[in-house]
Amino acid sequence: MQVESSQKQLAQQLRRNMGKAISDFNMIEDGDKVMVCLSGGKDSFTMLDILQQLQKKAPIKFELVAVNLDQKQPGFPKDVLPKYLDSIGISYHIIEEDTYSIVKDKIPEGKTTCSLCSRLRRGIIYSWAIKNEITKIALGHHRDDIIETLFLNLFFGGKLKSMPPKLLSDDKNNTVIRPLAYAKEEDIAHYAELKQFPIIPCNLCGSQENLQRKQVKKMLSSWDIQFPGRLQSIFSALSNVAPSHLLDPSLFPFKDLANLEPGPSESDTLFDKEDINLDEFDKTQQHRLEIKNLS
């Protein structure tokens, strides 16, 4: 009974998160044919499950098609996904493309495979979507993926850039959506465990410990333990941007301030005490002192 109650509460929370994301970014419209990319991981299983729940209650009509890309990884359990998808009564398709051999041939042993693997998958999925009149491609990235991508771009790419909740492909032929954009990874993991989804691990890249994303994830996990609420604050900042307080002249006319039209004030009050959490500030200062003493 307790497991059932927890599952209902989590489902409600995930539906609320997904419903808000869909509404905020107009992800799904009446008549859409949504391709739900199912990898076999906890995120995509949860995305499909919650989308099905919303589909039954939504004021609009849209179609869901679950699609899995079989990359021909050795030992991949081909029967798991079809068996599951048949059991929930959803339309689905398995695309069979041997990207595994291409990646293993092109990437030296010990090097990360994600970049090439991702490009190959994207090309195959985009092509299938066009051929099958898909209007939206749904991916299972969540809030934590978005935050991690922000820091990956910040640390290694020199860009203030993350993972958008909705994206039009460069050729304008595909629209990608991320319905789990507002959902926490811990909620998804707990829900997947309670639902006992038949998780399929990725043997191609899942065990690579030298991935930069894994290192960023460890850093953020440490912050989340030490400073509860910090990750949500970072995530909220992505939708609360002040271009006048950054350094990009393409976003703000720094050279022509005299001719600016009057608008909302973004005066230089970043570190005014009334605008910051003093408890968080004190903890940060204490942490810095501890590190200094250790050194």
C-alpha positions in Angstrom: 0.0 0.0 0.0 2.9 2.4 0.9 4.6 1.6 -2.5 1.3 2.3 -4.3 0.9 5.6 -2.5 4.4 6.7 -3.2 4.0 5.8 -6.9 0.8 7.9 -7.1 2.4 10.9 -5.5 5.4 10.7 -7.8 3.2 10.2 -10.8 1.2 13.3 -9.8 4.4 15.4 -9.3 5.9 14.2 -12.7 2.6 14.9 -14.5 2.6 18.4 -12.9 6.2 19.0 -14.0 5.6 17.7 -17.5 2.3 19.5 -18.0 3.9 22.8 -17.0 6.8 22.3 -19.3 4.5 21.4 -22.2 2.4 24.5 -21.5 5.3 26.9 -20.9 7.0 26.1 -24.2 4.0 25.0 -26.3 5.6 21.6 -26.8 2.6 19.6 -28.0 -0.3 20.9 -30.1 -3.6 19.6 -31.3 -3.1 16.9 -34.0 0.6 16.4 -33.3 2.2 13.0 -34.0 4.9 12.7 -31.3 7.8 10.3 -31.7 8.8 9.2 -28.2 12.5 8.1 -28.3 12.8 5.1 -26.1 16.4 4.1 -25.2 15.5 1.6 -22.6 16.8 3.8 -19.7 14.8 5.1 -16.8 14.3 8.6 -18.3 12.7 7.5 -21.6 10.5 4.9 -19.8 9.3 7.5 -17.4 8.7 10.0 -20.2 6.6 7.6 -22.2 4.6 6.6 -19.1 3.8 10.1 -18.1 3.0 11.2 -21.6 0.5 8.4 -21.9 -1.1 9.5 -18.7 -1.4 13.1 -19.9 -2.7 12.0 -23.3 -5.7 10.5 -21.6 -6.6 13.8 -19.8 -5.4 16.4 -22.3 -7.9 18.8 -23.8 -6.2 18.3 -27.2 -5.7 15.2 -29.3 -2.2 13.9 -30.1 -0.6 10.6 -31.2 2.3 8.9 -29.5 4.7 6.5 -31.4 7.4 4.9 -29.3 10.6 4.4 -31.3 13.8 2.6 -30.3 17.1 2.6 -32.2 18.7 -0.8 -32.1 22.4 0.0 -32.5 23.4 -3.6 -32.7 25.3 -3.6 -29.4 26.6 -7.1 -28.5 24.2 -8.8 -26.1 21.4 -6.2 -26.6 18.2 -8.0 -25.4 16.0 -7.4 -28.5 12.9 -8.9 -27.0 12.7 -6.6 -23.9 11.2 -3.4 -25.4 8.8 -5.1 -27.9 7.4 -7.2 -25.0 7.0 -4.2 -22.8 5.5 -2.0 -25.5 3.0 -4.7 -26.5 2.0 -5.0 -22.9 1.0 -1.3 -22.6 -0.7 -1.2 -26.0 1.2 1.6 -27.8 2.2 1.9 -31.4 5.9 1.4 -31.8 8.8 0.9 -34.2 12.3 -0.6 -33.8 14.9 1.0 -36.1 17.8 -1.3 -36.8 21.1 0.4 -37.6 24.6 -0.9 -36.8 26.0 2.3 -35.4 27.9 0.3 -32.7 30.4 -1.0 -35.3 31.0 2.4 -36.8 31.7 4.0 -33.4 34.0 1.2 -32.3 35.9 1.5 -35.6 36.2 5.3 -35.6 36.9 6.0 -31.8 40.2 4.7 -30.3 40.0 2.4 -27.3 39.7 4.4 -24.1 38.3 7.6 -25.8 34.7 8.8 -25.2 32.2 7.6 -27.7 29.3 9.9 -26.9 29.9 12.6 -29.5 30.0 10.4 -32.6 27.3 8.1 -31.2 25.0 11.0 -30.6 25.5 12.4 -34.1 24.7 9.1 -35.8 21.6 8.6 -33.7 20.4 12.1 -34.4 20.7 11.7 -38.1 18.9 8.3 -38.1 16.1 9.6 -35.9 15.6 12.8 -37.9 15.4 10.9 -41.1 12.8 8.4 -39.8 10.8 11.3 -38.3 10.5 13.0 -41.7 9.6 9.8 -43.5 6.9 9.0 -41.1 5.3 12.5 -40.8 6.4 13.1 -37.2 5.7 16.6 -36.0 7.5 16.4 -32.6 10.5 14.3 -31.4 10.4 13.8 -27.7 13.7 13.2 -25.8 14.0 12.1 -22.2 16.4 14.8 -20.9 15.5 16.2 -17.4 16.3 19.1 -15.2 19.6 17.7 -14.1 20.7 17.0 -17.6 20.0 20.7 -18.5 22.0 21.9 -15.5 24.9 19.6 -16.3 25.0 20.8 -19.9 25.2 24.4 -18.7 28.3 23.6 -16.7 29.9 21.5 -19.5 29.5 24.4 -21.9 30.8 26.9 -19.2 33.8 24.8 -18.2 34.8 23.3 -21.5 33.2 25.3 -24.3 33.4 28.9 -23.0 29.7 29.4 -23.6 26.6 30.3 -21.5 24.5 27.6 -23.2 22.5 24.7 -22.1 20.0 22.2 -23.4 16.7 23.9 -24.7 13.3 22.4 -23.8 12.2 22.9 -27.4 14.5 23.1 -30.5 14.0 23.5 -34.2 16.6 21.5 -36.1 19.1 23.4 -38.4 17.3 22.3 -41.5 13.9 23.4 -40.0 12.5 19.9 -40.7 12.3 18.6 -37.1 11.1 19.9 -33.8 12.7 18.4 -30.7 11.0 18.6 -27.3 12.0 17.6 -23.8 8.9 17.1 -21.8 10.8 16.2 -18.6 12.7 19.5 -18.6 11.2 20.4 -15.2 11.6 17.0 -13.6 14.3 16.1 -11.1 16.4 13.0 -11.9 15.9 11.6 -8.4 12.1 11.7 -8.9 12.5 9.9 -12.2 14.8 7.3 -10.7 12.5 6.6 -7.8 9.5 6.4 -10.1 11.2 4.0 -12.5 12.1 1.8 -9.6 8.6 1.7 -8.2 7.2 1.0 -11.7 9.8 -1.7 -12.3 10.5 -0.7 -15.8 12.7 -3.2 -17.7 15.8 -1.0 -17.8 18.4 -1.8 -20.5 21.9 -0.6 -19.8 24.0 1.1 -22.5 27.2 -1.1 -22.8 28.7 1.3 -25.4 29.2 4.3 -23.2 27.5 3.7 -19.9 30.6 2.4 -18.2 33.0 5.2 -19.3 34.2 6.8 -16.1 36.3 9.6 -17.8 33.3 11.4 -19.2 33.3 15.1 -18.5 29.5 14.9 -17.8 30.1 12.3 -15.1 32.6 14.6 -13.4 30.2 17.5 -13.5 27.4 15.3 -12.2 29.6 14.4 -9.2 30.3 18.1 -8.5 26.6 19.0 -8.7 25.6 16.0 -6.5 28.1 17.2 -3.9 26.6 20.7 -4.0 23.1 19.4 -3.7 24.0 17.5 -0.5 25.9 20.4 1.1 23.6 23.2 -0.1 20.0 21.9 -0.6 18.1 24.1 -3.1 21.2 25.2 -5.0 20.5 23.2 -8.1 17.0 24.5 -8.3 18.4 28.0 -8.0 20.8 27.4 -10.8 18.0 25.9 -12.9 15.7 28.9 -12.2 18.5 31.3 -13.3 18.2 29.8 -16.8 14.8 31.4 -17.2 15.8 34.6 -15.4 18.5 36.1 -17.6 19.8 39.7 -17.5 21.6 40.4 -20.8 22.6 43.8 -19.6 24.7 42.2 -16.9 26.6 39.8 -19.2 29.3 40.6 -21.8 27.6 39.7 -25.1 27.1 42.9 -27.3 24.9 40.9 -29.7 22.3 40.6 -26.8 22.6 44.1 -25.4 23.6 47.4 -27.0 26.4 48.4 -24.7 27.9 50.8 -27.2 24.7 52.8 -27.4 23.4 53.1 -23.8 22.4 56.7 -24.2 19.7 55.8 -26.7 18.2 52.9 -24.7 14.4 53.0 -24.3 13.3 53.1 -20.7 12.6 49.6 -19.4 12.6 47.3 -16.3 15.5 48.2 -13.9 18.4 45.8 -13.9 20.6 48.0 -11.7 23.8 46.6 -10.2 22.4 45.1 -7.1 23.7 41.5 -7.5 25.2 41.3 -4.0 22.9 43.5 -2.1 22.0 41.6 1.2 18.3 41.7 0.6 18.7 39.9 -2.7 20.7 36.9 -1.4 20.1 34.0 1.0 22.3 35.0 4.0 22.3 31.4 5.4 23.7 30.1 2.1 26.2 33.0 2.0 27.4 32.1 5.5 27.8 28.4 4.7 29.8 29.3 1.6 32.1 31.5 3.6 32.6 28.8 6.2 33.3 26.3 3.4 36.0 28.6 2.0 37.6 29.0 5.4 37.7 25.2 5.9 39.4 24.7 2.5 41.9 27.4 3.3 42.7 25.9 6.7 43.2 22.4 5.1 45.7 23.9 2.7 
